[in-house]
Structure formats: structure tokens, C-alpha cells
Amino acid sequence: MLPWTTYEAMYNAAINQPEQFWLDAARRVTWEQPPVTACHARADGWHDWFAGATLNTCHNALDRHVQSGRGMQAALIWHSCATNERHIITYQELLGRVSGFAGGLRSLGVGQGDHVLIVMPTMVETVIAMLACARIGAVHVVVFAGYAGAELAQRIDDVAPKVIISASCSFQGRKVVPSAPVLDAALATAKHRPLACVVVQRPACPAALMPARDYDFHTLEHSAAVDPVSLRSEDPLYILHTSGTTGTAKGIVRDNGGHAVALALSMALIYDCKPGDTFLTTSDLGWVVGHSYGVYAPLISGCTSVIVEGGASASAIRALCSDYKVRCLFTTPTQMRLMRQESRHLSGVILPALAHIFVAGEYADPTLLGWARSYFRKPVVNHWWQTETGWSITAHFFGLEEQEPAALQNDIGRPAPGFNPVIGPNLPHEPCGEIVLSLPLPPGCLAGVWKEGAIRAPTVYLDETGQYYRTFDEGMIDAARAVHMLGRSDDVIKVAGRRISGVQIEKIIASHPAVHACAVVAVPDDLRGQRPVAYVVPLDAASPPSCEEITGQVSHALGRWVGLREVRFVRHLPTTVSGKIRRRSLSVCS
Ligand code: AMP
């Protein structure tokens, strides 16, 4: 039960009485030593949440649910899009496997504070490895399994793991990709040497284990079970490197206590999920959404988490939602566009248990959201996230009794509790600009960055006053507190000194019925400084819309000054490994 019925009451409570608000929220978590203070200023200028309190995140995700009678409930449902396999693991079973594997890690010499690098696709064993680290106080560093050897080597050297855990193979579509060549190449170039490598042998392509270096994951799972250790709230739970779109890879450090509290509250407040409900995320476990909503938030909340290996088709998502009575689906606009394409061959869908759908990670145009609403016949909303924040900065709050105003449905929503977004405070008269967040950030956000062998205050994110966290995203905030996103600060195009965001133009183009996807980038213009160029993927390559239709639609909606004259039709847009459109590489080739 939530103590507020309206957004204003909830948001104001968090801003006006933060200590009380977060100490109340902390009751959603089981502590060994409960907190007596919420936010604590650190000597390095950053802040800790619930300092002095102790808990174990794995205990909160597993043991306490088994103790309260949820042992036979499904904790995890895994679906492979490559092999069509499914596994269901109860809380009891997951607890047994995690505590055994935690014992296995200990037997390899891993202890509290040690780093364990996990380079694996979305699998049950990935979750087991993460939770086993949490159980013994080791810090997991999950690396997306699609990275090449050089990226992996850089992360190995950055965090110096005692142990590396990998799977013998992953899948690209249905193609089997052996993992050993990538890991071996990374280890050949990295300066750091782990004590051991642990391999999950997959039947599709078992690996040859190297004696004295490699250990079998499933054998280690049978080690003597270990109990969860007591950790300080501020002790690190994991490090996750940010994706390429956010500049050079930085190791974002997440704590134990603040993270558990923020995620537990978000499940009730934002996603309206109670213990026993089922949550599906299509995110790979290598990204922040996979960490937060594939693993920790649903399990801490006693829900069933459905995780998916590989790019899920519309029919697979429909089947999973229907078979497991999914209450909340969390996906990306890219995935949604793929579903739209595929669903042309599928009939309408009836999913009585599904309450709402969230997307995040990139701009979602109203046309796409409108399609998803009519396809699923459920509320579909977008919310704003960063790896650094660990949960949504702005969102829609389905746990509150008050209905969301309809005017908000196509935008990224209003600030989540404790987030106080401001438009660049040094530009007081500008209606739009970079969105900064006043400090302290709420629990769950970055506890620091991993740099040169230590956790440091994230000063790289602070503005010149030292009082605001820079999001590097541009937007506007309206009188109802709703935040409107215009894209990264580096997406803004200046045409004859006037500011226009590429995303704003994309919104217009995406509403054309013959457009599947698009990206707008800036190119130099002799007369006006910059001009926009649009890259458009037509819905049907055989009958693309005309260039004039697109440019006409944009100048009709935004004015001729925008000056879009050039439309390049392409088959695909370049994307980062996490599925975001790589606008910078389009700019380079324009
Ligand atoms: P990452 O940390 O790599 O997940 O990327 C975070 C960035 O993705 C943000 O700074 C935004 O630029 C973008 N992003 C995340 N959520 C949204 C959203 N709902 N709408 C538009 N952009 C988003």
C-alpha cells in the first residue's frame, strides 16, 4: 500500500521531507541493522544512503521470500528466442543454486569487495552469478556478451576481476557464436590476469576447458551452500560500464541499500506490481534495465521475472505475456517498432493480465506509442532513464490512485520521487536547454564512478557550480512538472542561430504512415551554419514515401526555416550494441 493517492502529494513529500520519505520507503527492505538516517554527506562531496545500516541484497531478493512462503512461486522464467527453450525456476530452487554457486566462488578465493566479471548473455546462470556475488559481498561487473575482445579487455583492466564467468556460446539470431575466441583474445591483450575463469557449458557449443584456469559453472553450483553476509548499505553491489552513446565507458558504481529501497518503491509506485505479479523485460541483462528490472526489482519485490535471451519477436512476447500472465511489460521503442512491423501479419491481441507497458532508452514517437496502444489495447508509456540513475528519472505512476493526465501519455512523464530536474540554471530565461538534477540524487543512483582502482565521487557529471548533476539531455519542463525530452545535448541543430532538435524533426517524420524509422543529423551549411539531413527507413522498401512528402510535412509542422531539404532512404539505421541509433556516425558520413 502506498501512503499517497496523488502525484503532487507523493512528489512533495519526497522533496519537502526527504529524510522521512526515504526512511519510510526503507521499510520495504529487510535490514539487519535498520537505518536511522537517510542521506549522509560524504567527505568527498558525494552522498551515501542509509549509512550505518546493514543488509544483504541477495537475502532481500531470495531468502526472505522463501521464509515468507513464496518458495514454490516462480522467481525466474527464461525464454530463449534462439532455441525456443523455456525454464521456470522457483524461489526455493534459485536460492539453492545461488547459495551453492556462492560457495563455489568462495572456494576459488572470491571474498567481500572482490570484483567478478560476468560476460554472458541473458541466461538463468547470469542471474545466479549476479546474486551469488551479492550474497558474499563480491562486486559483479556484467559486460554485454556482444562486445568484441578489445572492449572486454578494456573492462577487464579497468576492474581487475578475481574471476571471470562466461558462457561457452551465445546466439546471434539462431546462429551459434562460440565465446572462447572473444574471451581468449581479450585475455591475450589485457594486462590483468584473473585467478580463474568459470564457464557455463551450453549444449549448442561446449567449450574446451583450459586446465588450471577454467572451472565448470554447474560443478561449482554443487559446492557447500553459504549464507548471505552482512554488508553496509553503502558497500558496492555492482559496477556497470555506461554504453557508447554516453561517451567514454565509465564504471558506474551502485550501492546495496539505496538501490534496494529505490527499486522496491519503484515497483509499487511506477509499475504497480505487487508480490506474486509477473514482470517481463526484454532488456539484455548486460544493460542497466536488465540489472534493475530483469533481476533486482522484481525479485526484491517477490514478483516473477520473465527474462528473454535474444531479440524477441512480437509473437514470442505475446505468448510469454499470455502464458505467464505478465502484468507489466518493459521494452524499448526499437523493439516496439519491430513488433509493429511483424504484427502486420498477426491478428489483434487480448492479454487480460497485462496492465501496462513501459518503454525507455530512446525517443518514442507518439505514432509508435499510439500503434502499441491500439495493438495491445493497454496503456503504453515512455519514461526517461540513464545507466547512472539506475531507475527512471521521470515516469508515469500507475501505483497511485489518481489517474495520469491524458496530456502526459506521449511524453516521458513527471519526475520520480527525489529527482528535481531544472533547466540549465545558468540560462534562467531559456525555455529549453540541458536538464540538470539538483543534488543529492535520490537513492538508487550512482554511488560513485570506478576510476583508477577506487570508487570516486562522480565529479565528471557535476556542473560548474557543483550543485547539479548534468544529464547531458536537453528538454523542457512545463508548469505541470512534466518533462519533455528533446534528445542529447549533442543532438541539437542550430539553423541560422535558432535551436531545433533532430528529435523534434524525427517526431514529425515518424508520423508519416510509410516511415518505419528515421534519424535526423546536422550537416554544415555555408549560409546558415547547420542544416538537417534525414535518414529514413521506409516501411516498405518497394514503395517509399517521396522526399517532397517528408520535407513538406516537416516544413508544414515546424516552419520552412528548419530547412530540411535532403532525405536519404536507407535499409537500416546504424545502432549501438544496445540498440540506440548511432546519430554521430550518420553525422560523420553526411
Ligand atoms: P544509457 O545510459 O546508455 O542507457 O543512455 C541514457 C540516455 O538514453 C539518456 O541520457 C537519454 O539520452 C536516452 N534516453 C533514455 N530514456 C529515454 C527516453 N525515454 N526518451 C528519450 N531518450 C531517452
Residues whose N, C-alpha, C, O or C-beta is under 5 A from the ligand:
A	BS01	AMP	S243 T246 V359 A360 G361 E362 Y363 N382 H383 W384 W385 Q386 T387 E388 I412 T471 D473 M485 R488
